[in-house]
Amino acid sequence: MNINYIHPADQLVMFMQRIYDKGEEFHKEGVPTEAFEITLGDPDVKVEGKDITIVEDIVETSHSMNYLLEYLKERKPASVAICTLFYKPEKFLHEYKIDYVAMPIGNEFIVGYGLDYNQIGRNLKDIYVLDED
């Protein structure tokens, strides 16, 4: 998982991307959090006392988000907000709040607008439901 930083005034905004050990970026049901590594970019960036907004493309089970929140909690930010473009409430397995949701969706697998299936569909300008047949 790579995270890029934008430093407006006193707000720290974090963009998350999941990168798996094999160097492949793909959706795989049941991949444990340990299958990828979180790197927080510049190790000199201090989050203590900062307001952090995590911007996610899609929140499903949210295992990786839970891992990141635990990691950040140890670093004592002033606050952490979570913003997502797509949210699958039926698959969400954790207790924390998703602060900003652009669009709740069902359990269908979607591609397009940056979301892919085995590197396919990422560059589509619209969102499509993947046909499982």
Backbone hydrogen bonds, N-H to C=O, Kabsch-Sander energy under -0.5 kcal/mol:
donor,donor_aa,acceptor,acceptor_aa,energy
2,N,17,Q,-1.6
3,I,39,T,-0.5
4,N,15,F,-1.1
6,I,13,V,-1.1
11,Q,8,P,-1.3
12,L,51,D,-2.7
13,V,6,I,-1.5
13,V,11,Q,-0.6
14,M,53,T,-3.0
15,F,4,N,-1.5
16,M,14,M,-0.5
16,M,55,V,-1.4
17,Q,2,N,-1.0
19,I,17,Q,-0.6
20,Y,24,E,-1.4
21,D,35,A,-1.7
23,G,20,Y,-2.5
26,F,24,E,-0.7
28,K,26,F,-0.5
31,V,28,K,-1.5
35,A,32,P,-2.4
36,F,33,T,-1.7
37,E,19,I,-0.7
39,T,1,M,-2.1
39,T,37,E,-0.6
45,V,42,D,-1.7
49,G,76,K,-2.4
50,K,47,V,-2.4
51,D,10,D,-1.0
52,I,50,K,-0.6
52,I,79,S,-2.9
53,T,12,L,-2.0
54,I,81,A,-3.4
55,V,14,M,-2.9
55,V,53,T,-0.6
56,E,54,I,-0.6
56,E,83,C,-3.3
59,V,86,F,-2.3
60,E,58,I,-0.6
66,N,62,S,-2.3
67,Y,63,H,-2.1
68,L,64,S,-2.3
69,L,65,M,-2.8
70,E,66,N,-2.1
71,Y,67,Y,-2.1
72,L,68,L,-2.8
73,K,69,L,-2.4
74,E,70,E,-1.3
75,R,72,L,-1.6
76,K,73,K,-1.4
78,A,50,K,-1.7
79,S,50,K,-1.5
81,A,52,I,-3.1
83,C,54,I,-3.3
84,T,100,Y,-2.8
85,L,56,E,-1.6
86,F,57,D,-2.0
87,Y,103,M,-1.8
88,K,59,V,-2.8
91,K,88,K,-1.4
92,F,88,K,-1.0
93,L,61,T,-1.7
99,D,97,K,-0.8
100,Y,82,I,-2.3
102,A,84,T,-2.4
103,M,85,L,-1.4
105,I,87,Y,-3.0
110,I,108,E,-0.5
111,V,128,Y,-2.5
112,G,115,L,-3.1
113,Y,124,L,-3.2
114,G,122,R,-2.5
115,L,112,G,-1.9
117,Y,120,I,-2.3
120,I,117,Y,-1.6
124,L,121,G,-1.5
128,Y,111,V,-2.7
130,L,109,F,-3.6
130,L,128,Y,-0.5
132,E,130,L,-0.6
